[in-house]
Amino acid sequence: MENAAVLETIRKFLVDEVLEGVNANVTADTPLLEWGVLSSMSTMRLVGFLSERFGIEVPSDEVVGRNFKDLASITAMVQRMRAQQQDGAKVPAGKAGTA
């Protein structure tokens, strides 16, 4: 999934579920933490959504301000974690088909 699609999926979740339909002109660089859009509770709801929607596990040490400051940073984290988890799921060379 491309960055723009990931970002829009996350933006829609925030508008619908956190801001309860109030668009508030949320863009890629809207300071979500600074403006109080994300609280500890809404961040945990977002982490659950990211896990369910994108099939990633967000470790607690990744739930930090730099990863949730805006949509762009959340999108970058999601893409990075998807890539890491896909790489980790691959069978190491020479191990396929052995029992």
C-alpha positions in Angstrom: 0.0 0.0 0.0 1.4 3.4 -1.0 2.1 6.1 1.5 -0.8 8.3 0.4 -3.3 5.4 0.9 -1.9 4.6 4.3 -2.0 8.2 5.4 -5.6 8.6 4.1 -6.7 5.5 5.9 -5.2 6.7 9.2 -6.6 10.2 8.7 -10.1 8.8 8.1 -9.8 6.8 11.3 -8.8 9.8 13.3 -11.5 12.0 11.9 -14.3 9.4 12.3 -13.3 7.8 15.6 -11.2 10.3 17.5 -12.6 13.6 16.3 -16.1 12.1 15.9 -16.6 13.3 12.3 -15.2 16.8 12.8 -12.7 17.1 9.9 -10.7 20.0 11.5 -8.6 20.0 8.3 -6.2 17.3 9.5 -3.3 17.1 7.1 0.0 15.1 7.0 1.8 17.7 9.1 -1.0 18.6 11.6 0.6 18.5 15.0 -1.6 15.8 16.5 0.0 15.6 20.0 0.6 19.4 20.3 -3.0 20.2 19.4 -4.3 17.5 21.7 -5.9 15.4 19.0 -4.1 12.3 20.4 -4.3 11.6 24.1 -3.0 8.4 25.7 -6.4 6.8 25.3 -6.9 7.8 21.6 -3.3 6.8 20.9 -4.0 3.3 22.2 -7.2 3.1 20.1 -5.1 4.2 17.1 -2.4 1.5 17.9 -5.2 -1.1 18.0 -6.5 0.1 14.6 -3.1 0.1 13.0 -2.6 -3.5 14.2 -5.9 -4.6 12.9 -5.9 -2.7 9.6 -2.3 -3.1 8.6 -1.4 -6.4 10.3 1.4 -5.0 12.3 2.4 -5.2 15.9 3.4 -1.9 17.4 5.7 -2.6 20.3 5.3 -0.4 23.4 8.8 1.1 22.8 7.5 2.5 19.5 4.6 4.3 21.1 6.6 7.5 21.5 6.0 11.1 20.5 8.3 11.1 17.5 6.2 8.3 15.9 2.8 9.9 16.6 3.4 13.6 16.3 1.6 13.9 12.9 0.1 11.7 10.2 3.3 11.7 8.2 5.3 10.2 11.2 2.6 7.6 11.9 2.5 6.6 8.2 6.3 6.3 8.1 6.2 4.1 11.3 3.5 1.9 9.7 5.5 1.5 6.5 8.7 0.8 8.4 7.1 -1.8 10.6 5.3 -3.5 7.7 8.7 -3.8 5.9 10.4 -5.1 9.0 7.7 -7.6 9.8 7.6 -8.9 6.2 11.3 -9.3 6.2 11.2 -11.2 9.5 8.5 -13.5 8.2 10.6 -14.7 5.3 12.1 -18.2 5.5 15.9 -17.9 5.7 17.9 -19.0 2.6 18.6 -22.7 2.6 15.8 -23.5 5.2 12.8 -23.8 2.8 11.6 -27.4 2.4 13.7 -28.9 5.2 12.2 -30.5 8.2 
